[in-house]
Amino acid sequence: MSPTVRRPLSVVATTVVAVLLVGSATGAPLAAANNVNSTQSTGPQISLSDVSITPSRPAPGDLVEISAEVSNAATSSETAEVQTVRLESRSGFKRYGQVRDLGTVTPGGSVTAPLTTTFEEPGVKKLELTVSVKTNDDELVQFNYPVTVVVSESGPKMSIDVAGSVGRYREIAVNVSNGQLDAIRNLDLTLDGRNVRIGDPERLDAKLEPGTKRTFTYSGSIPDGDTGSVTAILEYTNAMGQTQELERTVGLDATTGSAAVDGPQLALSVADGLPGTNRPVNVTVANGLEGDLSQVEVAVDSPVATFTASERVTSQLTAGETTDFRFPARVTESGSYPVTVTLNYTDDGTRKQVTERFQAAFDAPPNPGAIELTGVEAVARGGTLEITATASNVGSDEVKSVIVSTGEAENVGRKKYFVGSVDASDFSSFTLEPSVRGNVSTVPVEVSYVVDDVRRNYTTEIPVTQAAAPDRSPQRGGLPIVPILVVVAVIAAVVIYRRRG
């Protein structure tokens, strides 16, 4: 074949090589990108919800149940195996409980993790739930949720009052008050005496509501000039179904008690509250007289506390009846302040008055509701900043009107999200998507909420990460389909050309 025939073949071969190189260079990144998208997996989307504490404010020694629901979102692409749920101190030095092998959670499913423990000492217990799950790829993932338990000595209280010192007989009153947040049930009160004869020593009651008081009366006798004692034993069932026991003893002698009850008895208690907020001041009036009282008026006054209402009235207080009167009050600072209570009433047609001065404790709650941001992540993608976080209430009171928003920042737009109310030891997740210009390293997030009718505000700086850019570098791979077709077409043309030649 003449050189004039070979020269076009050389040109065609060069063209084929060029097409192959260009095809590989342009086709490989597309193949690589498609490969990443086809194998990418979002994994299980695990969350912790419905955290409950029972009883809500336990006393020392009470059995406490802390349960949480571990959920896998319906949009999740994988199942997850819940291996352990641990309850520990936030320092991690003490473990209070653990459950294992809770099973597999499918997308849209959930399992409940029940943990039980006891606390021997009162106080605010700052704890943490740690959930460990295993993915389909055998990857172990852990996440934490803060839990706060207030162990209070505000459980049932019992006192014994003895009246009458003339002769051998005594009127004995056992006062039982429930300062817990939950009712107590199956009350069984027994009175026993040393050198004292008690008539009908047992009293039963089905239920005592939280914040209420009940008086059980007994009659007893003691030999003249002798000494003795009475012991009250109260058995009751708490909110966890446990049987608890409370015991009190007082001594008796010939001079114990007063000659007679000469009027109604007054008592005062103040609920915990934040300074500057209203809290109830409760005045208890007990009619220990044999007759009914009418036109009952109760007034309160204090040089420090401010009362929104200072007078309460009731038409009648029957013999042996006890009634509570509530007066909302506020103080600027926590502390112990004087409160004067004046009771006016009519007894057998005669107008009478009783005045008592109390030193009342206006204390702040041991662990008020408070919002902390947990699980915070801020990722910049182009002109948008995605901020995801969880608003966790680490206190023992409900928090209302929770609002999160981006703060003042030069290159970040303003966005606001209304979370609403968050119950004690509960949480709510949110997402903010403000606009962003240029590169930013941090973004301020403002948190605002209301607890005990007072709005609290704070700002926190959140670090910003940049979303990873897609990998567009050339990748090795098989020959692209389009260039191969071009090569086949060129070779076919060469074969035809040579045959014709």
C-alpha positions as CSV (number, residue, x, y, z in Angstrom):
1,M,0.0,0.0,0.0
2,S,1.3,3.4,-1.0
3,P,2.4,6.0,1.6
4,T,-0.5,8.1,0.6
5,V,-2.8,5.4,1.9
6,R,-1.0,4.9,5.2
7,R,-0.9,8.6,6.1
8,P,-4.7,8.8,6.7
9,L,-4.4,5.7,8.9
10,S,-1.8,7.4,11.0
11,V,-4.1,10.4,11.4
12,V,-7.1,8.1,12.3
13,A,-5.0,6.3,15.0
14,T,-4.0,9.5,16.6
15,T,-7.6,10.6,16.7
16,V,-8.6,7.3,18.4
17,V,-6.0,7.7,21.1
18,A,-7.1,11.3,21.7
19,V,-10.8,10.3,22.0
20,L,-9.9,7.6,24.6
21,L,-7.9,10.0,26.7
22,V,-10.6,12.7,26.6
23,G,-13.3,10.2,27.3
24,S,-11.5,8.8,30.4
25,A,-10.7,12.2,31.7
26,T,-14.3,13.5,31.5
27,G,-16.1,10.2,32.3
28,A,-14.2,9.1,35.4
29,P,-15.3,11.9,37.8
30,L,-18.9,11.3,36.9
31,A,-18.6,7.6,37.6
32,A,-16.9,8.4,40.9
33,A,-19.6,10.8,41.9
34,N,-22.3,8.3,41.0
35,N,-20.5,5.7,43.0
36,V,-20.4,7.9,46.2
37,N,-24.1,8.7,45.9
38,S,-25.1,5.1,45.4
39,T,-23.3,3.8,48.5
40,Q,-23.9,6.7,50.9
41,S,-26.1,5.8,53.9
42,T,-27.7,8.0,56.5
43,G,-27.6,5.3,59.1
44,P,-30.0,4.9,62.1
45,Q,-31.5,8.1,63.4
46,I,-31.7,7.5,67.1
47,S,-33.3,9.8,69.6
48,L,-34.2,9.7,73.3
49,S,-37.6,10.9,74.4
50,D,-40.3,10.6,77.1
51,V,-37.8,10.6,80.0
52,S,-39.8,10.2,83.2
53,I,-38.9,10.2,86.9
54,T,-41.2,8.5,89.4
55,P,-41.7,9.8,92.0
56,S,-41.0,13.2,90.6
57,R,-39.4,14.4,93.9
58,P,-38.3,11.4,95.9
59,A,-37.3,11.3,99.5
60,P,-34.0,9.6,100.7
61,G,-34.4,5.8,100.5
62,D,-37.3,5.9,98.0
63,L,-37.1,3.6,95.0
64,V,-36.8,5.9,92.0
65,E,-37.7,4.7,88.5
66,I,-36.1,6.6,85.6
67,S,-37.4,5.5,82.2
68,A,-36.7,6.7,78.7
69,E,-37.9,5.8,75.2
70,V,-35.2,5.1,72.6
71,S,-36.6,5.7,69.1
72,N,-35.4,5.2,65.5
73,A,-36.9,7.8,63.2
74,A,-39.3,6.5,60.5
75,T,-37.1,8.2,57.8
76,S,-34.1,6.2,59.0
77,S,-32.5,3.8,56.5
78,E,-31.2,1.2,59.0
79,T,-32.2,-0.7,62.1
80,A,-30.2,-0.3,65.3
81,E,-29.4,-2.6,68.1
82,V,-29.7,-1.0,71.5
83,Q,-26.9,-2.6,73.6
84,T,-26.9,-0.6,76.8
85,V,-28.6,2.3,78.6
86,R,-26.6,3.6,81.6
87,L,-27.5,6.0,84.3
88,E,-24.4,7.7,85.8
89,S,-23.3,10.9,87.5
90,R,-22.3,13.5,84.9
91,S,-18.7,13.2,86.1
92,G,-18.9,9.5,85.2
93,F,-17.5,8.4,88.6
94,K,-20.6,6.8,89.9
95,R,-23.1,4.5,88.1
96,Y,-26.7,4.2,89.4
97,G,-28.1,1.7,87.0
98,Q,-27.8,-0.1,83.7
99,V,-29.9,-2.2,81.4
100,R,-28.6,-4.3,78.5
101,D,-29.7,-5.9,75.3
102,L,-32.9,-4.0,74.8
103,G,-33.3,-5.4,71.3
104,T,-33.4,-4.1,67.7
105,V,-35.2,-0.8,66.9
106,T,-36.5,-0.7,63.3
107,P,-37.2,2.5,61.5
108,G,-40.3,4.1,63.2
109,G,-39.9,1.8,66.2
110,S,-38.9,2.3,69.8
111,V,-38.0,0.5,73.0
112,T,-38.4,1.6,76.6
113,A,-35.4,1.5,79.0
114,P,-36.5,1.3,82.7
115,L,-33.8,2.0,85.3
116,T,-34.3,1.9,89.1
117,T,-32.1,3.3,91.9
118,T,-32.2,4.9,95.3
119,F,-30.5,7.9,96.8
120,E,-29.6,7.9,100.5
121,E,-28.9,11.6,100.8
122,P,-31.1,14.6,99.9
123,G,-29.9,17.2,97.3
124,V,-29.8,17.8,93.6
125,K,-28.5,14.8,91.7
126,K,-27.1,15.8,88.3
127,L,-27.1,12.6,86.2
128,E,-26.7,11.5,82.6
129,L,-28.3,8.8,80.5
130,T,-25.8,7.2,78.1
131,V,-27.3,5.1,75.2
132,S,-25.1,2.8,73.2
133,V,-26.4,1.4,69.9
134,K,-24.8,-0.8,67.2
135,T,-25.4,-0.1,63.5
136,N,-25.7,-2.6,60.7
137,D,-22.0,-1.9,60.0
138,D,-21.1,-3.0,63.6
139,E,-20.3,0.6,64.4
140,L,-20.9,1.5,68.1
141,V,-22.5,4.9,68.6
142,Q,-23.1,6.6,71.9
143,F,-25.1,9.7,72.9
144,N,-25.9,11.3,76.2
145,Y,-28.9,13.1,77.8
146,P,-28.8,15.1,81.0
147,V,-31.2,14.1,83.8
148,T,-31.7,16.0,87.1
149,V,-33.3,14.4,90.2
150,V,-34.2,16.4,93.3
151,V,-34.0,14.3,96.4
152,S,-35.9,16.2,99.0
153,E,-36.7,15.8,102.7
154,S,-40.1,17.3,102.0
155,G,-41.7,13.9,102.4
156,P,-44.5,13.2,104.8
157,K,-44.0,14.9,108.2
158,M,-45.6,14.0,111.5
159,S,-46.0,15.8,114.8
160,I,-47.7,15.1,118.1
161,D,-49.6,17.6,120.1
162,V,-50.9,16.9,123.6
163,A,-53.6,19.0,125.4
164,G,-54.9,18.8,128.9
165,S,-53.0,18.6,132.2
166,V,-55.9,18.5,134.6
167,G,-56.4,15.0,135.9
168,R,-55.3,11.9,134.1
169,Y,-56.8,12.4,130.7
170,R,-55.0,13.8,127.6
171,E,-56.3,14.8,124.2
172,I,-53.6,13.7,121.7
173,A,-53.5,15.1,118.1
174,V,-51.2,13.5,115.5
175,N,-50.6,15.8,112.6
176,V,-49.6,14.3,109.2
177,S,-48.6,16.6,106.3
178,N,-47.6,15.5,102.8
179,G,-44.9,17.9,101.4
180,Q,-44.2,15.6,98.4
181,L,-45.3,16.3,94.8
182,D,-47.2,13.0,94.8
183,A,-50.0,11.6,96.9
184,I,-49.4,9.0,99.5
185,R,-51.8,6.2,100.0
186,N,-52.9,3.4,102.4
187,L,-52.2,5.4,105.5
188,D,-52.1,3.3,108.7
189,L,-51.4,5.3,111.8
190,T,-51.0,3.5,115.1
191,L,-50.5,5.2,118.5
192,D,-48.9,3.3,121.4
193,G,-48.0,4.5,124.9
194,R,-45.7,3.7,127.7
195,N,-47.6,4.1,131.0
196,V,-50.4,5.6,128.8
197,R,-53.7,3.9,127.9
198,I,-54.8,4.8,124.4
199,G,-58.4,4.3,123.4
200,D,-58.8,2.9,119.8
201,P,-55.1,3.3,118.8
202,E,-55.4,2.8,115.0
203,R,-56.5,5.2,112.3
204,L,-56.8,4.4,108.6
205,D,-57.0,6.7,105.6
206,A,-57.0,5.9,101.9
207,K,-55.1,8.9,100.5
208,L,-53.3,12.2,101.4
209,E,-52.9,14.6,98.5
210,P,-49.7,16.5,98.0
211,G,-49.5,19.8,100.0
212,T,-52.2,18.8,102.4
213,K,-52.4,18.1,106.1
214,R,-54.6,15.8,108.2
215,T,-55.0,15.6,112.0
216,F,-55.9,12.4,113.8
217,T,-57.2,12.7,117.3
218,Y,-56.9,10.2,120.2
219,S,-57.8,10.1,123.9
220,G,-55.4,8.8,126.5
221,S,-54.9,8.6,130.2
222,I,-51.9,8.6,132.4
223,P,-51.7,7.8,136.2
224,D,-51.5,10.9,138.4
225,G,-48.0,12.0,139.0
226,D,-46.5,9.4,136.7
227,T,-44.5,9.8,133.5
228,G,-44.9,8.1,130.2
229,S,-44.6,8.6,126.4
230,V,-46.6,8.1,123.3
231,T,-45.2,6.8,120.0
232,A,-47.0,7.4,116.6
233,I,-46.1,5.0,113.8
234,L,-47.3,5.8,110.3
235,E,-47.1,3.3,107.5
236,Y,-48.0,4.5,104.0
237,T,-47.4,3.7,100.3
238,N,-45.5,6.1,98.1
239,A,-45.9,6.8,94.4
240,M,-43.6,3.8,93.5
241,G,-45.7,1.4,95.5
242,Q,-43.2,1.1,98.3
243,T,-44.3,0.8,101.9
244,Q,-42.6,3.4,104.0
245,E,-42.7,4.0,107.8
246,L,-42.4,7.2,109.9
247,E,-42.1,7.2,113.7
248,R,-42.4,10.0,116.3
249,T,-42.3,9.9,120.1
250,V,-43.1,12.5,122.7
251,G,-42.8,12.3,126.5
252,L,-45.7,12.8,128.9
253,D,-45.9,13.7,132.6
254,A,-48.4,15.4,134.9
255,T,-47.7,18.8,133.4
256,T,-47.6,17.9,129.8
257,G,-49.9,20.0,127.6
258,S,-52.0,23.0,128.4
259,A,-54.9,23.4,130.7
260,A,-57.3,23.7,127.8
261,V,-57.3,24.6,124.1
262,D,-58.4,28.3,124.3
263,G,-58.7,29.1,120.6
264,P,-58.0,28.1,117.0
265,Q,-54.4,27.1,116.1
266,L,-52.4,28.8,113.3
267,A,-49.6,27.4,111.1
268,L,-47.8,28.9,108.2
269,S,-45.8,27.4,105.3
270,V,-44.2,29.0,102.2
271,A,-43.6,27.3,98.9
272,D,-40.2,27.6,97.2
273,G,-40.0,30.2,94.4
274,L,-37.5,32.3,92.5
275,P,-36.9,35.8,93.8
276,G,-39.2,38.3,92.2
277,T,-41.9,35.8,91.4
278,N,-45.2,35.0,93.2
279,R,-45.2,32.0,95.5
280,P,-48.1,30.7,97.7
281,V,-47.9,31.5,101.4
282,N,-50.3,29.0,103.1
283,V,-52.0,29.8,106.5
284,T,-53.5,26.7,108.2
285,V,-56.3,27.4,110.7
286,A,-57.4,24.5,112.9
287,N,-60.5,24.7,115.0
288,G,-59.7,22.7,118.1
289,L,-62.7,24.0,120.0
290,E,-65.9,22.0,120.7
291,G,-68.1,24.5,118.9
292,D,-68.2,26.0,115.4
293,L,-66.6,29.3,114.4
294,S,-68.3,31.8,112.2
295,Q,-67.3,35.0,110.2
296,V,-63.7,33.8,110.0
297,E,-61.3,36.3,108.6
298,V,-57.5,35.8,108.1
299,A,-55.1,38.6,107.3
300,V,-51.3,38.6,106.6
301,D,-48.7,41.3,106.8
302,S,-44.9,41.5,106.4
303,P,-42.4,44.3,106.3
304,V,-40.5,42.5,103.5
305,A,-42.8,40.2,101.5
306,T,-45.3,41.8,99.2
307,F,-48.7,40.1,99.1
308,T,-51.0,40.5,96.1
309,A,-54.0,39.7,98.4
310,S,-53.7,40.1,102.1
311,E,-57.2,39.0,103.4
312,R,-59.2,35.8,103.1
313,V,-62.7,35.0,104.6
314,T,-64.9,32.0,105.1
315,S,-68.4,31.9,106.6
316,Q,-67.8,28.9,109.0
317,L,-65.2,26.6,110.5
318,T,-66.8,23.6,112.2
319,A,-65.5,21.9,115.3
320,G,-62.3,19.9,114.5
321,E,-62.1,21.3,111.0
322,T,-58.8,22.4,109.4
323,T,-58.7,24.9,106.5
324,D,-55.9,26.3,104.4
325,F,-55.8,29.9,103.1
326,R,-53.5,30.8,100.3
327,F,-51.8,34.2,99.9
328,P,-49.6,34.9,96.8
329,A,-46.5,36.8,97.8
330,R,-43.1,37.8,96.4
331,V,-39.7,38.8,97.8
332,T,-36.7,40.4,96.0
333,E,-34.2,38.1,97.6
334,S,-34.4,34.6,99.1
335,G,-34.2,34.5,102.9
336,S,-36.1,34.3,106.2
337,Y,-38.6,37.1,106.8
338,P,-41.3,37.9,109.4
339,V,-45.0,37.4,108.6
340,T,-47.8,38.3,110.9
341,V,-51.0,36.4,110.8
342,T,-54.2,37.8,112.3
343,L,-57.3,35.7,112.7
344,N,-60.7,37.2,113.6
345,Y,-63.7,35.0,114.3
346,T,-67.0,34.7,116.2
347,D,-67.3,32.1,118.9
348,D,-70.7,31.7,120.6
349,G,-71.7,35.2,119.6
350,T,-68.4,36.8,120.8
351,R,-65.9,38.4,118.4
352,K,-62.4,37.2,119.1
353,Q,-58.9,37.6,117.7
354,V,-55.7,35.5,117.5
355,T,-52.4,37.0,116.3
356,E,-49.2,35.1,115.6
357,R,-45.8,36.2,114.2
358,F,-43.9,33.7,112.1
359,Q,-40.4,33.7,110.8
360,A,-41.1,32.3,107.3
361,A,-38.4,30.9,104.9
362,F,-38.8,32.3,101.4
363,D,-36.4,29.8,99.7
364,A,-35.5,29.3,96.1
365,P,-36.3,25.9,94.5
366,P,-33.3,23.6,94.8
367,N,-33.2,23.0,91.0
368,P,-35.4,25.4,89.0
369,G,-36.2,24.7,85.4
370,A,-33.3,25.7,83.0
371,I,-32.7,25.2,79.3
372,E,-29.3,23.9,78.1
373,L,-28.4,23.3,74.4
374,T,-27.1,19.8,73.8
375,G,-26.1,18.0,70.6
376,V,-25.2,21.3,69.0
377,E,-24.0,21.3,65.4
378,A,-23.5,24.1,62.9
379,V,-22.6,23.4,59.3
380,A,-22.2,26.0,56.5
381,R,-23.2,24.9,53.0
382,G,-22.8,27.5,50.4
383,G,-24.9,30.5,51.4
384,T,-26.9,28.7,54.2
385,L,-25.9,27.8,57.8
386,E,-27.7,24.8,59.3
387,I,-27.8,24.8,63.1
388,T,-29.3,21.7,64.8
389,A,-29.5,21.3,68.5
390,T,-31.7,20.0,71.4
391,A,-33.2,22.4,74.0
392,S,-32.9,20.3,77.2
393,N,-34.7,21.2,80.4
394,V,-32.2,20.1,83.1
395,G,-34.3,21.4,86.0
396,S,-37.2,19.9,88.0
397,D,-39.8,22.6,87.0
398,E,-41.6,23.1,83.6
399,V,-40.0,25.8,81.4
400,K,-42.4,27.8,79.1
401,S,-42.1,30.0,76.0
402,V,-38.7,28.7,74.9
403,I,-37.3,30.7,72.0
404,V,-34.0,30.1,70.2
405,S,-32.6,32.5,67.6
406,T,-29.4,33.6,65.9
407,G,-27.8,36.6,67.6
408,E,-26.2,39.7,66.2
409,A,-23.5,38.7,63.7
410,E,-22.0,40.5,60.8
411,N,-22.2,37.8,58.2
412,V,-25.0,35.7,59.6
413,G,-28.7,36.4,59.0
414,R,-31.4,36.4,61.8
415,K,-33.6,33.4,62.3
416,K,-35.9,32.5,65.2
417,Y,-37.5,29.2,66.3
418,F,-40.3,29.0,68.9
419,V,-39.8,25.7,70.9
420,G,-42.7,26.3,73.3
421,S,-42.9,24.5,76.7
422,V,-40.5,21.9,77.9
423,D,-41.4,19.7,80.8
424,A,-39.0,18.9,83.7
425,S,-36.2,16.6,82.5
426,D,-37.6,16.7,79.0
427,F,-36.2,18.1,75.7
428,S,-37.2,19.4,72.2
429,S,-35.0,19.4,69.1
430,F,-34.9,22.3,66.6
431,T,-33.2,23.5,63.4
432,L,-32.2,27.1,62.4
433,E,-31.2,27.8,58.8
434,P,-30.0,31.5,58.5
435,S,-28.2,32.8,55.5
436,V,-24.4,33.3,55.7
437,R,-21.9,35.3,53.7
438,G,-18.2,34.2,53.4
439,N,-16.5,32.0,56.0
440,V,-17.6,32.2,59.6
441,S,-16.0,30.3,62.5
442,T,-18.7,30.8,65.1
443,V,-22.3,31.9,65.3
444,P,-24.1,33.4,68.4
445,V,-27.3,31.6,69.4
446,E,-29.7,33.3,71.9
447,V,-31.8,31.2,74.2
448,S,-34.8,32.7,76.0
449,Y,-37.4,31.0,78.3
450,V,-39.8,31.6,81.2
451,V,-39.6,29.8,84.5
452,D,-41.7,30.8,87.5
453,D,-43.1,33.7,85.5
454,V,-39.6,35.2,85.0
455,R,-38.0,35.3,81.5
456,R,-34.4,34.2,81.4
457,N,-31.9,34.9,78.6
458,Y,-28.4,33.9,77.6
459,T,-26.2,33.7,74.5
460,T,-23.8,31.0,73.5
461,E,-21.2,30.9,70.8
462,I,-21.4,27.8,68.6
463,P,-18.4,26.7,66.4
464,V,-19.2,26.4,62.6
465,T,-17.8,23.7,60.4
466,Q,-17.7,23.9,56.6
467,A,-19.5,21.2,54.6
468,A,-17.0,19.0,52.7
469,A,-16.8,19.8,48.9
470,P,-17.5,16.8,46.5
471,D,-14.4,15.0,45.3
472,R,-13.9,15.9,41.6
473,S,-10.4,14.5,41.1
474,P,-9.9,12.0,38.2
475,Q,-10.5,8.4,39.2
476,R,-9.3,5.2,37.5
477,G,-12.0,3.0,36.2
478,G,-13.4,1.1,33.2
479,L,-13.7,2.6,29.7
480,P,-16.7,4.9,29.2
481,I,-19.4,3.6,26.9
482,V,-19.6,6.7,24.6
483,P,-15.8,6.9,23.7
484,I,-15.9,3.1,23.0
485,L,-18.7,3.6,20.5
486,V,-16.7,6.4,18.8
487,V,-13.7,4.1,18.5
488,V,-15.8,1.3,17.1
489,A,-17.2,3.7,14.5
490,V,-13.8,5.0,13.5
491,I,-12.3,1.4,13.2
492,A,-15.3,0.5,11.0
493,A,-14.7,3.5,8.8
494,V,-11.0,2.5,8.4
495,V,-11.9,-1.0,7.4
496,I,-14.3,0.2,4.8
497,Y,-11.7,2.7,3.6
498,R,-9.0,0.0,3.2
499,R,-11.3,-2.4,1.4
500,R,-12.3,0.3,-1.1
501,G,-8.7,1.2,-1.5
